[in-house]
Amino acid sequence: MIKRALDSAIQWRFGAARVECVVSEIAGVQEKHPLYLARVGFDHSQFDPSWFAIAGIDCPAQISASRLLRQAEFFAGRLAAHTALKAFNQVPVSIPINPDRTPAFPPGFCGSISHSGEQAVALVACSNPSVLRPGIDIQTIVTIEQSADIQPLVATEGELAIMTAAGLSREMAVTAIFSAKEALYKALFPLVGDVLEFDVVTLIQHNDSLLHFEAGPSLRAYGIRPHLHCHLEIQDQHVQCVTWQA
């Protein structure tokens, strides 16, 4: 379990709709580079594009032209990121989309955003990406049928065996490994700058809520250390994975 030094809830009202955002400070990382994690949950069916203006969040043209569900997902992710930035007493600013589709955080900050179903999360650090690289991912737990299709792409039988030996079902194990690797890739992308395959890291140990991975030769060629970690949390029907690479 991730150590949290602060855990507070913020309620947003958009007409009759309520949106709750919980923000936590991640304890025990680096004193000079604090991390905040924000999580947003709401009913997508209640979403209206007017919420962007109410919350002071910019909606890029490519998002406003997309279907309503995509707008709702983008809004929730940016709301989580804005809430995390406010924890640093940072005045809310636009978080545009970079050409590589990553979020463009304001100078002095870096972060990662993810969404799945009616949940969105953001992990933000008061740091330069060259010093501390956060990565976060959230996934809805897949079905047995979906896990059979996904597993050959994201996890070896050996990796699955590590997770199932810890008591996880096969579908939960596949979801957790997929999510952890996604979080790691988001954290490592600023160094690598390229699409990473799922086999460039290998799960070698599951210790309570901490997943340990070994980086393959292609990653180590970028100067990435051989051993990486990711924190796993299972919440209702979702798996959330958090990492920070220094």
N, C-alpha and C positions, 0 to 999 in steps of 0.2 A: 504494500500500500504506500502511495506517495505521502510524504509528510507535509501537512498543510499548517502554515503558521497563521492563516487568516481564512475565514470562510464566512461570507456574507451574501445575502440575497437582495437583489434589486428588482422591483416590480415596475414594469412599463405598462402604460395604458394606451391603447389605440382604439378609441371609441369604446365599444362594449367588450373588446378583446383585451386579455391580459397576457403579458409575456414576462416570464421570470428568467432572470439571469443570475447565476451563482458564480461568484468570483473567489478564487483562493490564491494565496501566496504559497508557492512551492518552497518549503524550508530545506535548508541544508545543501543548497547548490553552490553558489558563490556569493559572498557578502557584497561584493562590488557589482554583481550582475544579477539582481533579483529577477525571479520569474513569476508571472501571474497567469493562472489558468481560468478562463471564463467559459461557462456552459449555458446555452440558451435552449429552452424547450417551449414549443407552442404548436397550436393546431394550424397546419398549413391552409386548411379550408377557410380560415378566418382572415387570411392575409389579404391586404389591399396595397397596391403600389404607393398609395398616399403615405404609407408608413415611413418610406424613405425620408420624405421632407419633415415629417413629425420628429423623427429621431436624429435629423441632421446628418443623414448618410447619403453620400453621392451614389447615384445609380448610373453606371456607364451605359453608353448607347447600346453596346452589344447585349447587355443584360436587359435593358428596358424593351428591347426588340424580341426577347426570348419568351418562352411560354411562362405562365404564371408560377408554376412550380419552381422553375429555375430562379425566378426573381425572389421567391420566398426563401429558397435555400441561400442565395447570395446575401439577402438581407439579414438572415439569422447569423450567418458567419461573420459579416461585418459588424453586426450589433455586438457579438461576443468579443471581437477584436477591439472595438471602441470601448467596451466596458473594461477590458483588461488594461488598455492604455490609460483610462481614467484612474485606475488604481495607482498609477505612477504620477498622478496629478498632471497628466498630459492633456492639454486642451484638445478636444476632438478635432481630427483632421481627416481629410479624404484618404482612403486606402485604395488607390487605383489597382488595376491589373497590369502587371508587367508583361512584356512581349512573350515571356516564357510561361505566362499564366499564373505565376506566383503572386501573392499579395505584395504591394509596394508600401511597406511601412515607412513612417516618417524617419528622418535622419536621427541616429542615436538609438533606434529600436529595430528589432527584428522579430519575426514570429512565424507562426504556422496556423492555418485554419482548416477545419474539416467539418463535414456535415453528413448526416445519414438519417433518413426518415424525418422525424420531427425534432431532432437534436442537432445542435451545432456547437462546436467548441473552438476555442482559440488559445494558443499558448504564446505569450509575448515576453520578450526579454529586453531590459534596458542595456543593450550591448550592440556592438558591431558584429555582423555575421562571422567575421574573421576570428572573433574571440569566443563567442558562444552561439551555437546553432540549435535552436529549438525545433522539434518536430512533434506533431500530434496527428492522430487519426482516430476516427470513430466509425464503427461499422455495425449494422444490424446483423445479428447472428443468423447465418445462412441455414437453410433447410438441409436435410440429409441428401436430397437429390442435388441441390446446388453444390454442396461440399464435394460430391463425387466429380462434378464437372470442373470445379475450381482447383482442387487439390493438386493435380498433376502440374499446374501452372505455377503454384506458389510454394509448395512444400514437398519435401521428400518423405518417404515412409519413415525414415529415421527421425526426422523432425517431429512428425506426428506422434511417433512412439513416445517421445519425451513428454509431450503434452498429455496424452491419454494415460500415461503412467502416473500423472499427477491427479488423475480423476476427472479430467475433462472429456466430454463426449467428442466424437470425431468431428461433428459439425462445428462445435465450439472451438476445438483445436485448430481447425482450418481457418476459421474467422480470426482467431487470435494471432496466428502466425502471419496471415495476410495483413492484418492491421498493424502489427509490430514492424513488419518490413516497410510498409507504406510510411510510417512515422520516421523510421530510420532514413529512408530515401529523401524525405522532405528536409531532414536535418543535414544530410550530406550533400544535397544538390548544390548549395553555394560553392562547395569545393570542387565538385565533379563537373557541374554544368552540362550534364548529359542524362539521357534516359538510362535508368539502371534496371537490369533484369533481376528477377526474384532470387536467382541463384548466386548473386554476388556476396550475399551474407548467408551464413548457416547457423541455425539454432543449435546450441551445444548444451544448454542447461536451462532448467526452469526451477528457480529457487523462490518459493512463495509467490509473490507477485512480480518478481524481477526475472526478465528473460535475458539470457546471455547469448550473444551471437559472435561468430568469428567472421572477420572480413576476408574475402577471397583475394587472390593476387591482383586482380584488376583494380580493386579498391585501394589496396595497400600501395599501388603504384602512384596514387595521388597523395601519398603521405598520410593516409588515414590509419589510425592505430589498429592493431589486429583484433582487439576485443571491444565489442560494443554492447550496450545494455539498453533495455527498454522496460518501462513500468507498465504493467497490465492491470486494468480494472474491468470487472464484469459487472454491469449494472442493468438489471432487468433483461431486456432483449438486445442490449448493446454491449459491444466490446470497445473499450477506449485504451489507446496506447500512447504513452508520453515518453519522449526522450530529449536529452540535450547533450550535445557533443561539444566539448571544449578543446 
